[in-house]
Amino acid sequence: MTQPAIVSRDEWIEARKALLAKEKALTRALDALSAERRTLPWVRVEKSYVFEGPHGRETLADLFAGRSQLIIQHLMFAPGDDQACVGCSFSADHVDGARQHFEHHDVKFTAVSLAPWPKLAAFKERMGWRFHWVSSAGSPFNYDYGVSFTPDQVATGNVGYNYGTSSYAYADLPGVSVFARDAVGDVFHTYSTFTRGVDILLGAHHFLDLTPKGRADQGEGADWVRFHDQYGEAPGTCCHGGTASA
C-alpha cells in the first residue's frame, strides 16, 4: 500500500467533498438500478422441486414459510465434500443478523445445496447458523438455476455461467436467486445474480472498503477469508479456487 499525501484539514475537507459528490451520484445510480430490478418480468415456475431439510421433504412453495418473497443462497456444498465452500460460508455468515429484520418484511431466506441433508446439518451446527438450509439432492433445481453443471458441460471448458458472461468450468458455482408467490400459491422466478453480483450481501467487505487498506485481496478473490472458526490457520480457498470475478 502506498500512503496517500499528507495534507491540512482544509485540504482534506475539499478532497472529501469531491469524493462525496461521486458517492452521492453512485447512491442515486444504485437506487435507480434497484428500482429497475423490481420491474424485471417474472417467470412462472412450472416444475415441482422437492428438497430435504430439518422438516423433512419440502417443496419450493413450502420454503416461503407463509411469506410472499423468498431469497435463496445457492451455497456450494458438493455431495462428496464434508464441508461447504469457504467463500459461500463467508457469505452465509452475514445472513442471520440481517434476516432477524427482513423476515419481518415478508421475505424468507433459505440456503440450498447439493450435499445430502445430514452433511448440511452437521456443518450448520459447527458454524452456529440458524437460517433454514435444505438439500436439493436428486432435484434438478441447482442445474435449472445456473449454479450446478453436468460433467459434459464442465468438459467443454465453459459452462455458460452468469448468463454466458463468465468463463468457468466447474461443477458448482455460487449465486443468489429470488422468487415470489402470489395469492393463489403460484411461484415465480424474479431474479438471480452470480459472481460479483453477490458482493452486495457481504457486509464485511463494505466495512473493509471504508478503510485505507481496503479488502487487501491478493490475486483472485478474498484469499484472506477463512471459515470463521479457523482464522489463524492455513488459507481456505473457495471450492473452485477463488471467488469468481465479474
Secondary structure, 3 states (H helix, E strand, C coil): CCCCCCCCHHHHHHHHHHHHHHHHHHHHHHHHHHHHHCCCCCEECCCCCEEEECCEEEECCHHHCCCCEEEEEECCCCCCCCCCCHHHHHHHCCHHHHHHHHCCCCEEEEEEECCCHHHHHHHHHHHCCCCEEEECCCCCHHHHCCCECCHHHHHCCCCCHHHHCECCCCCECCEEEEEEECCCCCEEEEEEEEHHHHHHHCHHHHHHCCCCCCCCCCCCCCCCCCCCCCCCCCCCCCCCCCCCCC
